[in-house]
Amino acid sequence: MGLFGNNVKKIIKEFRMKSEYYSNDLSKEIKESFEDLKSDYDENSNVLPEFMDFVNELKQKLDSTDAKKLETFSSRLSKINRSAKKGVEAMRELSVNQRKLTAETLREYEEFEY
């Protein structure tokens, strides 16, 4: 006879099945969000270097005040680009961590079932 009665085992098994479903569903949503975000970032990642080249061409044609404004704006866009890149990396890490956590949780449920 096991540590738990049949009724408790049944409850644990049902809870495991629901947890597995929700964890897998969440993992799928995170993975899809990551893939969408990465795709969008990759698609537009070449815009900043092109813009910076354009800015360098324009700066020579502008007076010093306008050139400084353009340089400030370029710097702010660079920060946005870095933030977007960090967001993609954070989403990737979240996806990996969610998959690991799901696998670990399912192993723990298996320990209780047997």
Phi, psi and omega in degrees: 000139183278178180293324181251151175284170182300322181295317180293320178299320180296317179297315179298318180297316179295318179296321178297316181297317178294317179299318179297316180299309182294320179296316179294321178296316178296318178301318180296315180296318179296316180298316179297318178296318178299313181298319178296313181297315180295318179299314178297317180296313180299321181296327185250004185292339180277352182295318183296311178301321177296319179295319180296321176298317179296319179298316179299324176292317183290323184305324181291336183266352184257159173287168188298323180295312180292325178296319178294320177299316180294321178295319178297316179297319179298320179297318179294321177295324177298321178294321177297318179298316178297320178296319179296318180296318177295324177296319178296315180295320179296321178293323177297314179298319178299318179297313180297314181296322179295317179297318178297315181297320178298313180298317180296317180297318180294323176297319179295320177297319180300323178299320180288327183288331186247000000 
